[in-house]
Amino acid sequence: MHVFLGIVMVLFALFLGAIGYLIAMRGKYALINNFVMERHAGKVDSKFAQRVGWIELFGAVYFLLFGILSICIKSNPFAWIVLAIGVVLLAAAAVLNLMLGKHS
C-alpha cells in the first residue's frame, strides 16, 4: 500500500507542478476557478493568482519529495501521515490566501 500512496503522491505532485507553473510562471490565471469574473468585479488581483500558483508549486515539491521518500521507506503509517499533512497544509494555505486576497 505504501508504494501505491507514494505513486499517488508523485502523480499529484506532477499535476500540481504543471498547474502551478502555468499559473505562476506563464500567467494562465484563467485556470483558477472564477478568477476572470472576480478580477473584473474587483474582488481579487493578480497577486492573489500568483500566490495560488506558488502554493501549488510548493505543494508539488512537498508531494514529490515525500512521495519518493514514502516509496523508499516502505512504511504505511508514514505514507498516510505524510499524505494527510500535505493535504491539510495545502488546504490551510489556500484558505489563508483566500482570506488575504479577497477584497470586500
Biopython code that builds the backbone (N, CA, C, O; Angstrom):
import numpy as np
from Bio.PDB.StructureBuilder import StructureBuilder

atoms = [
    (1, "MET", "N", (0.820, -1.197, 0.000)),
    (1, "MET", "CA", (0.000, 0.000, 0.000)),
    (1, "MET", "C", (0.866, 1.264, 0.000)),
    (1, "MET", "O", (0.486, 2.266, -0.606)),
    (2, "HIS", "N", (2.021, 1.233, 0.669)),
    (2, "HIS", "CA", (2.886, 2.402, 0.718)),
    (2, "HIS", "C", (3.385, 2.785, -0.674)),
    (2, "HIS", "O", (3.552, 3.969, -0.970)),
    (3, "VAL", "N", (3.623, 1.797, -1.524)),
    (3, "VAL", "CA", (4.063, 2.087, -2.892)),
    (3, "VAL", "C", (2.942, 2.784, -3.666)),
    (3, "VAL", "O", (3.190, 3.738, -4.403)),
    (4, "PHE", "N", (1.724, 2.307, -3.496)),
    (4, "PHE", "CA", (0.577, 2.930, -4.149)),
    (4, "PHE", "C", (0.423, 4.380, -3.703)),
    (4, "PHE", "O", (0.231, 5.264, -4.538)),
    (5, "LEU", "N", (0.503, 4.633, -2.402)),
    (5, "LEU", "CA", (0.374, 6.006, -1.902)),
    (5, "LEU", "C", (1.521, 6.883, -2.393)),
    (5, "LEU", "O", (1.320, 8.052, -2.721)),
    (6, "GLY", "N", (2.709, 6.321, -2.444)),
    (6, "GLY", "CA", (3.846, 7.073, -2.956)),
    (6, "GLY", "C", (3.661, 7.445, -4.407)),
    (6, "GLY", "O", (3.965, 8.570, -4.804)),
    (7, "ILE", "N", (3.168, 6.514, -5.206)),
    (7, "ILE", "CA", (2.919, 6.791, -6.619)),
    (7, "ILE", "C", (1.820, 7.836, -6.774)),
    (7, "ILE", "O", (1.918, 8.723, -7.621)),
    (8, "VAL", "N", (0.779, 7.732, -5.961)),
    (8, "VAL", "CA", (-0.296, 8.735, -5.998)),
    (8, "VAL", "C", (0.254, 10.114, -5.656)),
    (8, "VAL", "O", (-0.098, 11.098, -6.307)),
    (9, "MET", "N", (1.113, 10.197, -4.645)),
    (9, "MET", "CA", (1.693, 11.485, -4.270)),
    (9, "MET", "C", (2.589, 12.044, -5.370)),
    (9, "MET", "O", (2.569, 13.247, -5.628)),
    (10, "VAL", "N", (3.370, 11.192, -6.019)),
    (10, "VAL", "CA", (4.233, 11.655, -7.107)),
    (10, "VAL", "C", (3.383, 12.141, -8.291)),
    (10, "VAL", "O", (3.680, 13.183, -8.876)),
    (11, "LEU", "N", (2.344, 11.406, -8.640)),
    (11, "LEU", "CA", (1.464, 11.842, -9.727)),
    (11, "LEU", "C", (0.749, 13.145, -9.381)),
    (11, "LEU", "O", (0.595, 14.020, -10.233)),
    (12, "PHE", "N", (0.314, 13.268, -8.128)),
    (12, "PHE", "CA", (-0.324, 14.504, -7.668)),
    (12, "PHE", "C", (0.671, 15.657, -7.732)),
    (12, "PHE", "O", (0.304, 16.780, -8.079)),
    (13, "ALA", "N", (1.935, 15.381, -7.396)),
    (13, "ALA", "CA", (2.980, 16.407, -7.472)),
    (13, "ALA", "C", (3.184, 16.872, -8.903)),
    (13, "ALA", "O", (3.344, 18.067, -9.148)),
    (14, "LEU", "N", (3.180, 15.945, -9.848)),
    (14, "LEU", "CA", (3.338, 16.328, -11.249)),
    (14, "LEU", "C", (2.171, 17.194, -11.716)),
    (14, "LEU", "O", (2.365, 18.172, -12.437)),
    (15, "PHE", "N", (0.961, 16.830, -11.301)),
    (15, "PHE", "CA", (-0.219, 17.613, -11.653)),
    (15, "PHE", "C", (-0.150, 19.011, -11.032)),
    (15, "PHE", "O", (-0.351, 20.010, -11.723)),
    (16, "LEU", "N", (0.134, 19.078, -9.729)),
    (16, "LEU", "CA", (0.229, 20.381, -9.063)),
    (16, "LEU", "C", (1.344, 21.222, -9.656)),
    (16, "LEU", "O", (1.192, 22.431, -9.830)),
    (17, "GLY", "N", (2.465, 20.584, -9.967)),
    (17, "GLY", "CA", (3.584, 21.318, -10.546)),
    (17, "GLY", "C", (3.239, 21.918, -11.893)),
    (17, "GLY", "O", (3.589, 23.064, -12.173)),
    (18, "ALA", "N", (2.561, 21.156, -12.723)),
    (18, "ALA", "CA", (2.182, 21.659, -14.046)),
    (18, "ALA", "C", (1.213, 22.829, -13.926)),
    (18, "ALA", "O", (1.396, 23.859, -14.574)),
    (19, "ILE", "N", (0.196, 22.674, -13.108)),
    (19, "ILE", "CA", (-0.792, 23.754, -12.935)),
    (19, "ILE", "C", (-0.152, 24.969, -12.268)),
    (19, "ILE", "O", (-0.375, 26.103, -12.693)),
    (20, "GLY", "N", (0.643, 24.733, -11.223)),
    (20, "GLY", "CA", (1.322, 25.841, -10.546)),
    (20, "GLY", "C", (2.259, 26.588, -11.463)),
    (20, "GLY", "O", (2.327, 27.816, -11.413)),
    (21, "TYR", "N", (2.994, 25.859, -12.314)),
    (21, "TYR", "CA", (3.891, 26.500, -13.281)),
    (21, "TYR", "C", (3.098, 27.363, -14.261)),
    (21, "TYR", "O", (3.471, 28.503, -14.537)),
    (22, "LEU", "N", (2.014, 26.816, -14.779)),
    (22, "LEU", "CA", (1.217, 27.582, -15.743)),
    (22, "LEU", "C", (0.644, 28.847, -15.120)),
    (22, "LEU", "O", (0.563, 29.883, -15.781)),
    (23, "ILE", "N", (0.249, 28.772, -13.859)),
    (23, "ILE", "CA", (-0.333, 29.948, -13.207)),
    (23, "ILE", "C", (0.757, 30.934, -12.799)),
    (23, "ILE", "O", (0.675, 32.113, -13.143)),
    (24, "ALA", "N", (1.775, 30.476, -12.072)),
    (24, "ALA", "CA", (2.775, 31.381, -11.505)),
    (24, "ALA", "C", (3.753, 31.912, -12.549)),
    (24, "ALA", "O", (4.110, 33.090, -12.515)),
    (25, "MET", "N", (4.185, 31.073, -13.460)),
    (25, "MET", "CA", (5.238, 31.473, -14.391)),
    (25, "MET", "C", (4.703, 31.963, -15.744)),
    (25, "MET", "O", (5.280, 32.866, -16.350)),
    (26, "ARG", "N", (3.628, 31.381, -16.203)),
    (26, "ARG", "CA", (3.125, 31.706, -17.533)),
    (26, "ARG", "C", (1.917, 32.645, -17.510)),
    (26, "ARG", "O", (1.475, 33.114, -18.559)),
    (27, "GLY", "N", (1.380, 32.923, -16.312)),
    (27, "GLY", "CA", (0.269, 33.862, -16.201)),
    (27, "GLY", "C", (-1.061, 33.340, -16.693)),
    (27, "GLY", "O", (-1.911, 34.131, -17.102)),
    (28, "LYS", "N", (-1.268, 32.056, -16.669)),
    (28, "LYS", "CA", (-2.536, 31.452, -17.107)),
    (28, "LYS", "C", (-3.550, 31.502, -15.954)),
    (28, "LYS", "O", (-3.936, 30.469, -15.408)),
    (29, "TYR", "N", (-3.969, 32.707, -15.601)),
    (29, "TYR", "CA", (-4.849, 32.898, -14.457)),
    (29, "TYR", "C", (-6.241, 32.324, -14.673)),
    (29, "TYR", "O", (-6.971, 32.103, -13.707)),
    (30, "ALA", "N", (-6.618, 32.081, -15.911)),
    (30, "ALA", "CA", (-7.933, 31.521, -16.195)),
    (30, "ALA", "C", (-8.066, 30.096, -15.663)),
    (30, "ALA", "O", (-9.177, 29.572, -15.585)),
    (31, "LEU", "N", (-6.952, 29.462, -15.297)),
    (31, "LEU", "CA", (-7.017, 28.123, -14.704)),
    (31, "LEU", "C", (-7.592, 28.150, -13.292)),
    (31, "LEU", "O", (-7.993, 27.115, -12.759)),
    (32, "ILE", "N", (-7.632, 29.331, -12.691)),
    (32, "ILE", "CA", (-8.197, 29.481, -11.350)),
    (32, "ILE", "C", (-9.697, 29.685, -11.495)),
    (32, "ILE", "O", (-10.152, 30.524, -12.273)),
    (33, "ASN", "N", (-10.447, 28.918, -10.746)),
    (33, "ASN", "CA", (-11.906, 28.931, -10.839)),
    (33, "ASN", "C", (-12.463, 30.331, -10.585)),
    (33, "ASN", "O", (-12.213, 30.917, -9.532)),
    (34, "ASN", "N", (-13.207, 30.861, -11.533)),
    (34, "ASN", "CA", (-13.893, 32.166, -11.457)),
    (34, "ASN", "C", (-12.953, 33.352, -11.306)),
    (34, "ASN", "O", (-13.401, 34.432, -10.922)),
    (35, "PHE", "N", (-11.666, 33.190, -11.595)),
    (35, "PHE", "CA", (-10.732, 34.292, -11.376)),
    (35, "PHE", "C", (-11.032, 35.480, -12.290)),
    (35, "PHE", "O", (-11.020, 36.625, -11.839)),
    (36, "VAL", "N", (-11.296, 35.222, -13.543)),
    (36, "VAL", "CA", (-11.512, 36.310, -14.501)),
    (36, "VAL", "C", (-12.716, 37.149, -14.095)),
    (36, "VAL", "O", (-12.654, 38.378, -14.118)),
    (37, "MET", "N", (-13.807, 36.494, -13.726)),
    (37, "MET", "CA", (-15.009, 37.228, -13.314)),
    (37, "MET", "C", (-14.761, 37.992, -12.016)),
    (37, "MET", "O", (-15.197, 39.136, -11.881)),
    (38, "GLU", "N", (-14.073, 37.380, -11.067)),
    (38, "GLU", "CA", (-13.824, 38.056, -9.790)),
    (38, "GLU", "C", (-12.822, 39.194, -9.946)),
    (38, "GLU", "O", (-12.899, 40.182, -9.215)),
    (39, "ARG", "N", (-11.883, 39.078, -10.883)),
    (39, "ARG", "CA", (-10.945, 40.179, -11.123)),
    (39, "ARG", "C", (-11.678, 41.361, -11.745)),
    (39, "ARG", "O", (-11.431, 42.510, -11.376)),
    (40, "HIS", "N", (-12.578, 41.084, -12.686)),
    (40, "HIS", "CA", (-13.349, 42.176, -13.294)),
    (40, "HIS", "C", (-14.266, 42.838, -12.274)),
    (40, "HIS", "O", (-14.552, 44.031, -12.378)),
    (41, "ALA", "N", (-14.729, 42.075, -11.291)),
    (41, "ALA", "CA", (-15.576, 42.633, -10.242)),
    (41, "ALA", "C", (-14.753, 43.352, -9.170)),
    (41, "ALA", "O", (-15.317, 44.008, -8.294)),
    (42, "GLY", "N", (-13.421, 43.234, -9.233)),
    (42, "GLY", "CA", (-12.562, 43.911, -8.271)),
    (42, "GLY", "C", (-12.379, 43.163, -6.962)),
    (42, "GLY", "O", (-11.913, 43.742, -5.981)),
    (43, "LYS", "N", (-12.732, 41.901, -6.932)),
    (43, "LYS", "CA", (-12.619, 41.125, -5.697)),
    (43, "LYS", "C", (-11.222, 40.574, -5.469)),
    (43, "LYS", "O", (-10.805, 40.423, -4.321)),
    (44, "VAL", "N", (-10.489, 40.271, -6.533)),
    (44, "VAL", "CA", (-9.132, 39.727, -6.419)),
    (44, "VAL", "C", (-8.231, 40.441, -7.423)),
    (44, "VAL", "O", (-8.705, 41.119, -8.335)),
    (45, "ASP", "N", (-6.922, 40.273, -7.236)),
    (45, "ASP", "CA", (-5.972, 40.862, -8.172)),
    (45, "ASP", "C", (-4.956, 39.811, -8.598)),
    (45, "ASP", "O", (-5.061, 38.645, -8.218)),
    (46, "SER", "N", (-3.977, 40.228, -9.386)),
    (46, "SER", "CA", (-3.003, 39.269, -9.906)),
    (46, "SER", "C", (-2.093, 38.721, -8.813)),
    (46, "SER", "O", (-1.549, 37.627, -8.967)),
    (47, "LYS", "N", (-1.913, 39.450, -7.715)),
    (47, "LYS", "CA", (-1.108, 38.928, -6.601)),
    (47, "LYS", "C", (-1.773, 37.692, -6.000)),
    (47, "LYS", "O", (-1.084, 36.757, -5.591)),
    (48, "PHE", "N", (-3.081, 37.681, -5.944)),
    (48, "PHE", "CA", (-3.828, 36.516, -5.472)),
    (48, "PHE", "C", (-3.526, 35.315, -6.358)),
    (48, "PHE", "O", (-3.265, 34.219, -5.860)),
    (49, "ALA", "N", (-3.562, 35.521, -7.662)),
    (49, "ALA", "CA", (-3.309, 34.426, -8.602)),
    (49, "ALA", "C", (-1.864, 33.946, -8.498)),
    (49, "ALA", "O", (-1.607, 32.745, -8.577)),
    (50, "GLN", "N", (-0.934, 34.853, -8.326)),
    (50, "GLN", "CA", (0.461, 34.452, -8.164)),
    (50, "GLN", "C", (0.648, 33.592, -6.920)),
    (50, "GLN", "O", (1.380, 32.603, -6.947)),
    (51, "ARG", "N", (-0.016, 33.972, -5.834)),
    (51, "ARG", "CA", (0.087, 33.166, -4.602)),
    (51, "ARG", "C", (-0.512, 31.781, -4.815)),
    (51, "ARG", "O", (0.019, 30.797, -4.301)),
    (52, "VAL", "N", (-1.606, 31.688, -5.563)),
    (52, "VAL", "CA", (-2.196, 30.378, -5.871)),
    (52, "VAL", "C", (-1.179, 29.519, -6.617)),
    (52, "VAL", "O", (-0.995, 28.346, -6.290)),
    (53, "GLY", "N", (-0.528, 30.092, -7.606)),
    (53, "GLY", "CA", (0.463, 29.354, -8.379)),
    (53, "GLY", "C", (1.632, 28.892, -7.529)),
    (53, "GLY", "O", (2.081, 27.754, -7.663)),
    (54, "TRP", "N", (2.130, 29.757, -6.657)),
    (54, "TRP", "CA", (3.266, 29.392, -5.803)),
    (54, "TRP", "C", (2.875, 28.361, -4.747)),
    (54, "TRP", "O", (3.674, 27.490, -4.403)),
    (55, "ILE", "N", (1.661, 28.456, -4.236)),
    (55, "ILE", "CA", (1.187, 27.442, -3.291)),
    (55, "ILE", "C", (1.178, 26.083, -3.974)),
    (55, "ILE", "O", (1.593, 25.087, -3.381)),
    (56, "GLU", "N", (0.717, 26.036, -5.195)),
    (56, "GLU", "CA", (0.684, 24.767, -5.919)),
    (56, "GLU", "C", (2.091, 24.266, -6.233)),
    (56, "GLU", "O", (2.339, 23.062, -6.174)),
    (57, "LEU", "N", (3.003, 25.155, -6.562)),
    (57, "LEU", "CA", (4.378, 24.722, -6.818)),
    (57, "LEU", "C", (5.038, 24.175, -5.557)),
    (57, "LEU", "O", (5.714, 23.148, -5.610)),
    (58, "PHE", "N", (4.851, 24.843, -4.436)),
    (58, "PHE", "CA", (5.425, 24.338, -3.182)),
    (58, "PHE", "C", (4.768, 23.023, -2.778)),
    (58, "PHE", "O", (5.434, 22.128, -2.258)),
    (59, "GLY", "N", (3.474, 22.905, -3.014)),
    (59, "GLY", "CA", (2.797, 21.638, -2.751)),
    (59, "GLY", "C", (3.349, 20.526, -3.625)),
    (59, "GLY", "O", (3.472, 19.385, -3.179)),
    (60, "ALA", "N", (3.683, 20.851, -4.866)),
    (60, "ALA", "CA", (4.264, 19.853, -5.771)),
    (60, "ALA", "C", (5.607, 19.372, -5.257)),
    (60, "ALA", "O", (5.896, 18.176, -5.298)),
    (61, "VAL", "N", (6.426, 20.289, -4.775)),
    (61, "VAL", "CA", (7.731, 19.896, -4.230)),
    (61, "VAL", "C", (7.539, 19.011, -3.010)),
    (61, "VAL", "O", (8.221, 17.995, -2.873)),
    (62, "TYR", "N", (6.627, 19.375, -2.125)),
    (62, "TYR", "CA", (6.351, 18.578, -0.927)),
    (62, "TYR", "C", (5.927, 17.160, -1.298)),
    (62, "TYR", "O", (6.496, 16.187, -0.803)),
    (63, "PHE", "N", (4.932, 17.048, -2.164)),
    (63, "PHE", "CA", (4.418, 15.719, -2.511)),
    (63, "PHE", "C", (5.426, 14.904, -3.314)),
    (63, "PHE", "O", (5.460, 13.680, -3.190)),
    (64, "LEU", "N", (6.239, 15.550, -4.125)),
    (64, "LEU", "CA", (7.257, 14.817, -4.869)),
    (64, "LEU", "C", (8.305, 14.244, -3.916)),
    (64, "LEU", "O", (8.627, 13.058, -3.982)),
    (65, "LEU", "N", (8.832, 15.086, -3.037)),
    (65, "LEU", "CA", (9.852, 14.616, -2.097)),
    (65, "LEU", "C", (9.327, 13.522, -1.172)),
    (65, "LEU", "O", (9.952, 12.472, -1.019)),
    (66, "PHE", "N", (8.187, 13.775, -0.565)),
    (66, "PHE", "CA", (7.668, 12.801, 0.393)),
    (66, "PHE", "C", (7.044, 11.592, -0.285)),
    (66, "PHE", "O", (6.970, 10.522, 0.320)),
    (67, "GLY", "N", (6.597, 11.736, -1.521)),
    (67, "GLY", "CA", (6.117, 10.571, -2.265)),
    (67, "GLY", "C", (7.253, 9.608, -2.553)),
    (67, "GLY", "O", (7.118, 8.401, -2.351)),
    (68, "ILE", "N", (8.376, 10.143, -3.025)),
    (68, "ILE", "CA", (9.548, 9.298, -3.266)),
    (68, "ILE", "C", (10.064, 8.716, -1.962)),
    (68, "ILE", "O", (10.444, 7.546, -1.910)),
    (69, "LEU", "N", (10.080, 9.525, -0.909)),
    (69, "LEU", "CA", (10.551, 9.049, 0.399)),
    (69, "LEU", "C", (9.656, 7.950, 0.951)),
    (69, "LEU", "O", (10.152, 6.995, 1.548)),
    (70, "SER", "N", (8.355, 8.066, 0.764)),
    (70, "SER", "CA", (7.450, 7.028, 1.280)),
    (70, "SER", "C", (7.601, 5.725, 0.506)),
    (70, "SER", "O", (7.388, 4.650, 1.067)),
    (71, "ILE", "N", (7.962, 5.801, -0.765)),
    (71, "ILE", "CA", (8.234, 4.578, -1.523)),
    (71, "ILE", "C", (9.507, 3.918, -0.997)),
    (71, "ILE", "O", (9.577, 2.695, -0.876)),
    (72, "CYS", "N", (10.509, 4.738, -0.686)),
    (72, "CYS", "CA", (11.788, 4.198, -0.217)),
    (72, "CYS", "C", (11.714, 3.654, 1.204)),
    (72, "CYS", "O", (12.339, 2.637, 1.507)),
    (73, "ILE", "N", (10.964, 4.311, 2.076)),
    (73, "ILE", "CA", (10.900, 3.896, 3.481)),
    (73, "ILE", "C", (10.066, 2.636, 3.660)),
    (73, "ILE", "O", (10.326, 1.844, 4.566)),
    (74, "LYS", "N", (9.075, 2.445, 2.812)),
    (74, "LYS", "CA", (8.216, 1.254, 2.858)),
    (74, "LYS", "C", (7.461, 1.141, 4.184)),
    (74, "LYS", "O", (7.475, 0.095, 4.833)),
    (75, "SER", "N", (6.809, 2.226, 4.569)),
    (75, "SER", "CA", (6.034, 2.246, 5.805)),
    (75, "SER", "C", (4.653, 2.829, 5.512)),
    (75, "SER", "O", (4.531, 3.974, 5.078)),
    (76, "ASN", "N", (3.616, 2.026, 5.756)),
    (76, "ASN", "CA", (2.252, 2.509, 5.534)),
    (76, "ASN", "C", (1.885, 3.684, 6.428)),
    (76, "ASN", "O", (1.338, 4.665, 5.923)),
    (77, "PRO", "N", (2.159, 3.639, 7.742)),
    (77, "PRO", "CA", (1.792, 4.794, 8.574)),
    (77, "PRO", "C", (2.482, 6.081, 8.134)),
    (77, "PRO", "O", (1.872, 7.150, 8.130)),
    (78, "PHE", "N", (3.748, 5.974, 7.767)),
    (78, "PHE", "CA", (4.468, 7.165, 7.295)),
    (78, "PHE", "C", (3.795, 7.741, 6.057)),
    (78, "PHE", "O", (3.593, 8.952, 5.975)),
    (79, "ALA", "N", (3.450, 6.904, 5.105)),
    (79, "ALA", "CA", (2.825, 7.367, 3.867)),
    (79, "ALA", "C", (1.482, 8.047, 4.142)),
    (79, "ALA", "O", (1.196, 9.103, 3.579)),
    (80, "TRP", "N", (0.664, 7.451, 5.000)),
    (80, "TRP", "CA", (-0.640, 8.044, 5.323)),
    (80, "TRP", "C", (-0.477, 9.367, 6.061)),
    (80, "TRP", "O", (-1.198, 10.325, 5.780)),
    (81, "ILE", "N", (0.459, 9.429, 6.998)),
    (81, "ILE", "CA", (0.668, 10.663, 7.772)),
    (81, "ILE", "C", (1.161, 11.782, 6.865)),
    (81, "ILE", "O", (0.680, 12.913, 6.941)),
    (82, "VAL", "N", (2.120, 11.460, 6.010)),
    (82, "VAL", "CA", (2.652, 12.469, 5.085)),
    (82, "VAL", "C", (1.556, 12.965, 4.142)),
    (82, "VAL", "O", (1.453, 14.164, 3.880)),
    (83, "LEU", "N", (0.749, 12.055, 3.639)),
    (83, "LEU", "CA", (-0.346, 12.443, 2.753)),
    (83, "LEU", "C", (-1.338, 13.346, 3.485)),
    (83, "LEU", "O", (-1.753, 14.372, 2.945)),
    (84, "ALA", "N", (-1.718, 12.980, 4.692)),
    (84, "ALA", "CA", (-2.673, 13.790, 5.462)),
    (84, "ALA", "C", (-2.105, 15.170, 5.773)),
    (84, "ALA", "O", (-2.804, 16.175, 5.636)),
    (85, "ILE", "N", (-0.847, 15.225, 6.188)),
    (85, "ILE", "CA", (-0.223, 16.519, 6.495)),
    (85, "ILE", "C", (-0.163, 17.389, 5.246)),
    (85, "ILE", "O", (-0.428, 18.589, 5.317)),
    (86, "GLY", "N", (0.176, 16.811, 4.124)),
    (86, "GLY", "CA", (0.253, 17.579, 2.877)),
    (86, "GLY", "C", (-1.085, 18.149, 2.461)),
    (86, "GLY", "O", (-1.169, 19.303, 2.041)),
    (87, "VAL", "N", (-2.124, 17.354, 2.575)),
    (87, "VAL", "CA", (-3.462, 17.831, 2.205)),
    (87, "VAL", "C", (-3.908, 18.949, 3.145)),
    (87, "VAL", "O", (-4.473, 19.946, 2.697)),
    (88, "VAL", "N", (-3.657, 18.790, 4.441)),
    (88, "VAL", "CA", (-4.030, 19.822, 5.412)),
    (88, "VAL", "C", (-3.251, 21.110, 5.164)),
    (88, "VAL", "O", (-3.820, 22.200, 5.227)),
    (89, "LEU", "N", (-1.953, 20.994, 4.881)),
    (89, "LEU", "CA", (-1.151, 22.189, 4.616)),
    (89, "LEU", "C", (-1.609, 22.907, 3.345)),
    (89, "LEU", "O", (-1.673, 24.136, 3.317)),
    (90, "LEU", "N", (-1.924, 22.150, 2.299)),
    (90, "LEU", "CA", (-2.429, 22.781, 1.076)),
    (90, "LEU", "C", (-3.762, 23.480, 1.310)),
    (90, "LEU", "O", (-3.983, 24.589, 0.823)),
    (91, "ALA", "N", (-4.645, 22.830, 2.054)),
    (91, "ALA", "CA", (-5.946, 23.436, 2.344)),
    (91, "ALA", "C", (-5.780, 24.692, 3.195)),
    (91, "ALA", "O", (-6.448, 25.696, 2.946)),
    (92, "ALA", "N", (-4.902, 24.652, 4.194)),
    (92, "ALA", "CA", (-4.672, 25.817, 5.048)),
    (92, "ALA", "C", (-4.078, 26.970, 4.247)),
    (92, "ALA", "O", (-4.472, 28.121, 4.433)),
    (93, "ALA", "N", (-3.138, 26.673, 3.363)),
    (93, "ALA", "CA", (-2.544, 27.726, 2.535)),
    (93, "ALA", "C", (-3.577, 28.331, 1.596)),
    (93, "ALA", "O", (-3.584, 29.543, 1.382)),
    (94, "ALA", "N", (-4.445, 27.503, 1.037)),
    (94, "ALA", "CA", (-5.481, 28.002, 0.134)),
    (94, "ALA", "C", (-6.476, 28.893, 0.881)),
    (94, "ALA", "O", (-6.882, 29.934, 0.363)),
    (95, "VAL", "N", (-6.866, 28.500, 2.074)),
    (95, "VAL", "CA", (-7.806, 29.300, 2.868)),
    (95, "VAL", "C", (-7.159, 30.620, 3.282)),
    (95, "VAL", "O", (-7.796, 31.672, 3.221)),
    (96, "LEU", "N", (-5.890, 30.564, 3.704)),
    (96, "LEU", "CA", (-5.194, 31.786, 4.083)),
    (96, "LEU", "C", (-5.064, 32.734, 2.886)),
    (96, "LEU", "O", (-5.256, 33.942, 3.023)),
    (97, "ASN", "N", (-4.739, 32.188, 1.727)),
    (97, "ASN", "CA", (-4.656, 33.008, 0.526)),
    (97, "ASN", "C", (-6.003, 33.613, 0.179)),
    (97, "ASN", "O", (-6.076, 34.765, -0.249)),
    (98, "LEU", "N", (-7.060, 32.853, 0.358)),
    (98, "LEU", "CA", (-8.398, 33.360, 0.090)),
    (98, "LEU", "C", (-8.750, 34.500, 1.032)),
    (98, "LEU", "O", (-9.346, 35.494, 0.617)),
    (99, "MET", "N", (-8.379, 34.355, 2.302)),
    (99, "MET", "CA", (-8.660, 35.420, 3.273)),
    (99, "MET", "C", (-7.821, 36.661, 3.000)),
    (99, "MET", "O", (-8.300, 37.780, 3.181)),
    (100, "LEU", "N", (-6.579, 36.479, 2.569)),
    (100, "LEU", "CA", (-5.703, 37.623, 2.285)),
    (100, "LEU", "C", (-6.038, 38.293, 0.954)),
    (100, "LEU", "O", (-5.874, 39.504, 0.809)),
    (101, "GLY", "N", (-6.502, 37.515, -0.006)),
    (101, "GLY", "CA", (-6.664, 38.024, -1.360)),
    (101, "GLY", "C", (-7.999, 38.637, -1.692)),
    (101, "GLY", "O", (-8.089, 39.433, -2.626)),
    (102, "LYS", "N", (-9.040, 38.296, -0.960)),
    (102, "LYS", "CA", (-10.376, 38.815, -1.278)),
    (102, "LYS", "C", (-10.526, 40.241, -0.785)),
    (102, "LYS", "O", (-10.179, 40.569, 0.349)),
    (103, "HIS", "N", (-11.051, 41.079, -1.665)),
    (103, "HIS", "CA", (-11.384, 42.455, -1.301)),
    (103, "HIS", "C", (-12.885, 42.518, -1.092)),
    (103, "HIS", "O", (-13.651, 41.922, -1.848)),
    (104, "SER", "N", (-13.292, 43.226, -0.085)),
    (104, "SER", "CA", (-14.741, 43.311, 0.213)),
    (104, "SER", "C", (-15.490, 44.124, -0.787)),
    (104, "SER", "O", (-16.705, 44.281, -0.668)),
]
sb = StructureBuilder()
sb.init_structure("model")
sb.init_model(0)
sb.init_chain("A")
sb.init_seg("    ")
for serial, (resi, resn, name, xyz) in enumerate(atoms, 1):
    if name == "N":
        sb.init_residue(resn, " ", resi, " ")
    sb.init_atom(name, np.array(xyz, "f"), 0.0, 1.0, " ", f" {name:<3s}", serial, name[0])
structure = sb.get_structure()
